[in-house]
Amino acid sequence: KALLKDYDPYLRPRRLQEDPVIINASFGVSRLHDLNEKERKISILGYFRLTWIDEFLVWDKDKHQNISDIVVKTDDIWWPTIGLGNPISDFETMKNTYGIFQVSFSGVIAWSPGALFSVMCDMKLQKFPFDTQTCDFVFVILGYTKKDIVINANPDILNVQGTTEWDVLETKFLELPGGSNGLKIRFTLRRKPYFVLLTVTMPLTLLSILNIFVFLIPVESGEKTSYAISTFLAYSIYLSVMGSSLPDDAESIVYMTLYIEVMMSLSVLIMALVIIQIRLVFYHGDDPLPCC
């Protein structure tokens, strides 16, 4: 109570207000929650580890019954207001869930806020499924400039693990450009292509081989046209599946989609040749075609 008697929670915890508050920050990721290509959204379950020194909350523990730590309410002391700067929904600041801080006799205050952070990610999908994505999480400190608060970021991001679909190649802290105060956490992810190769690329390759065998089917069987149409419809289904899982992007073309379009065009050409072949057989019968 003696420490908080004349304490002003709206005043930065520096006896000389021209001195900046230095916040030591580290970031940990519990898991990569979701990466949705269709919505261009990435979500991580992460947490910060923030520490700073409050010069107004320092005491001599030898003179106070050897008390080295106390617990204070969040409303009674100063603490930084931090928010996700590029959220996918409404802007919100990080909350202190328990409503208290633990303060050591040296004035060190530790805070570990965590949440499910979701942001927009500008994905480049031309090389799908061999693509690599870079997504940024921007955290800003509200109400203070870089002269007021200095963030000392630990470059080692803890417990970064990928998913069954993505590998985490690199994580790093970056400074915000301009006069914005905060930090940017960049994740570089690489897709694991094996599932797509087995479920999409391999069947498409087999279909392209089967498409050629339509010319070996006798015209008398009456199955040449239906065979060619079935192959064309199979390509259409794969193209529809690809379109439903990828974002509507008019600026770039996914190479996999372009490959399916080329295969569909060849399938249409094969159908046209089959129809011409059937027409010629039924028109001329067994008579040889004229040479000119």
Secondary structure as GFF3:
##gff-version 3
##sequence-region A 1 292
A	DSSP	beta_strand	21	36	.	.	.	ID=ss1
A	DSSP	beta_strand	41	53	.	.	.	ID=ss2
A	DSSP	three_ten_helix	61	63	.	.	.	ID=ss3
A	DSSP	beta_strand	69	73	.	.	.	ID=ss4
A	DSSP	three_ten_helix	74	76	.	.	.	ID=ss5
A	DSSP	beta_strand	82	84	.	.	.	ID=ss6
A	DSSP	beta_strand	100	104	.	.	.	ID=ss7
A	DSSP	beta_strand	108	111	.	.	.	ID=ss8
A	DSSP	beta_strand	114	120	.	.	.	ID=ss9
A	DSSP	beta_strand	132	141	.	.	.	ID=ss10
A	DSSP	beta_strand	149	153	.	.	.	ID=ss11
A	DSSP	beta_strand	166	175	.	.	.	ID=ss12
A	DSSP	beta_strand	182	191	.	.	.	ID=ss13
A	DSSP	alpha_helix	194	196	.	.	.	ID=ss14
A	DSSP	pi_helix	197	201	.	.	.	ID=ss15
A	DSSP	alpha_helix	202	212	.	.	.	ID=ss16
A	DSSP	three_ten_helix	213	216	.	.	.	ID=ss17
A	DSSP	three_ten_helix	219	221	.	.	.	ID=ss18
A	DSSP	alpha_helix	224	245	.	.	.	ID=ss19
A	DSSP	alpha_helix	255	284	.	.	.	ID=ss20
###
